[in-house]
Amino acid sequence: MEASLPPQKSNVTAHGASTVAIITLEAFAGMCINAFIVCVLCIAWVQKKTLNSNEKILLLLGCSRISYLCSSWVSQFLSKIYPKYLYAHTILLLLAIFQTFFNYSNLWVSACLCGFYCIKIANFRNSFFIYLKVKVDRMVPWLLLGSEIVALAMGIVIYDLMETAQSSNLTSNSQENFWEEGITMDKHCYSSFFLAGFGYAASFMAVSFSAVFLLFSRWRHKRTMQTSSMKDLSMDAHIRAMKSVLSFLVMYSINFVCLVLTIIYAMTKENIMTLLISIYLCAFPGVHSLFQVFIQ
C-alpha cells in the first residue's frame, strides 16, 4: 500500500509572516476608510439624486482603492503563506491583471482629482485655463472613463506579457529554441516595463504640475490681497486645496519611487527592500484617503 501523503503545509519565513501581518492591518484599515468615504457619498447620492464632479471622482477613487487593497492583500497572502497556489497559471494571471488594473485606476483617478482641484481652485487669466474652468465639470466623466481605459490597457499588457512567458516556457524544448525564445522574451519584457514606467511617470507629472500651478496661483493671490484687510474666502479654499494636493504630492512622490523600484526589482528575488516597498504601496491608498477625510 502506498503511504498517504502528508497534508500541505505553508512554508512561512519570519519576514514573510511579519509582512503579511503588517499588510493585513494596512489593507483592512485602508478598506475601512475608503468604504466609509464610499458609503457617505452613496448616501449623499441617494438624498440629492446627483453628485457633483468632486464627489464622482472621490467615489470612483474609493472603489478603486478598495479593490486594489483587496487584490494586493490576496496576492501578498498567497505569495507569502501559500506560494504553491500561485503555480497555477490561471490564478497568477487573474491576480496580476486585477492588481494592475486597480493600481492604475487608483493612480490615474488620483491624478484626475489633483487636476480637478487645480482647475477649480487656481486663478489664472489665461483664456485656455478659463475655458477649462468652465468646461471641467463636463470633462470629468470623460477623464474618469479615460483613466479606466488606461488601466484596462495596462491590464491587457500584463496579460500579454504573462501569456508570452507561459508560451515561451512551454515551447522551449531545445537549447537553440530556448535561446531564441529568451531573446524574444527579453525584448517583450523591456517594452512592457517601459509602458508600465511611462504610465507611472505620466500620472506623477499630472500631479506634480497640478501642485506647482496651485502653489503659483496661491502666491499670486496672496500678493494681490496683501493690501486688503478683509478675510478672503477664496484664500481658505486655496489653503485647503494646497494642504490636500501638497500632502498627496509628498506621498505620491514616494509612491512613484516605490513603483519604479518594483519594475527594477521585478526579476530579482525577494529581499528586505521589496518587502518595504510592498508595505508602503499597501499603506498609500489608506493614508491618503484619511488625509482627504480630515482636509475636506
TAHU-V93828 format. One record per run of one state. SS is the DSSP state (H for helix, E for strand, - for the rest). FROM is the first residue (numbers start at 1). TO is the last residue. Records with the same first field share a line. If there is no record, write none. Layout:
# TAHU-V93828
SS: FROM-TO ; FROM-TO
This chain:
# TAHU-V93828
-: 1-13 ; 49-52 ; 82-82 ; 88-88 ; 122-126 ; 172-174 ; 228-232 ; 265-271 ; 296-296
H: 14-48 ; 53-81 ; 83-87 ; 89-121 ; 127-171 ; 175-227 ; 233-264 ; 272-295
